[in-house]
Amino acid sequence: MNYLLDTHLLLWAAEGGEAASRLSPAAERLICDPDNRLFFSAASIWEVAIKAGLGRDDFTVDPGLLRRGLLDNGYGEIPITSQHAAAIRRLLILHKDPFDRMLVVQADVEGLILVTADSVVAQYPGPILRV
């Protein structure tokens, strides 16, 4: 299966240690399964850069190192395209976070399953798996 991980899952998996303990057993199985193809979005790297720059405690990783680590570990990168941006218009306003909204659209447009721990994001129709 092809999965797009949301930003928090990427951070928890990449940081390891105490952060990795936030991953549910289902998320851990999905991430560790060699039959799954994992992807990250440029929106997640952008989100980390902005929120780390604001000094948020939950976004302390260097976005460049995060990206490099994901690529080195075989994750595919999904750029933000104008098709993704235009598709935002058709989303219901269930969630105000623009980064999460972009991930929902990207998963739909790219034929991926968005994996999230966020209960609000999981309410969107479409290919979303809450773990």
Secondary structure, DSSP 4 states (H G I P E B T S, - for coil): -EEEEPHHHHHHHHH-HHHHTTS-HHHHHHHH-TTSEEEEEHHHHHHHHHHHHTT-TT--S-HHHHHHHHHHTT-EEE---HHHHHHGGGS-SS---HHHHHHHHHHHHHT-EEEES-TTGGGSSSSEEE-
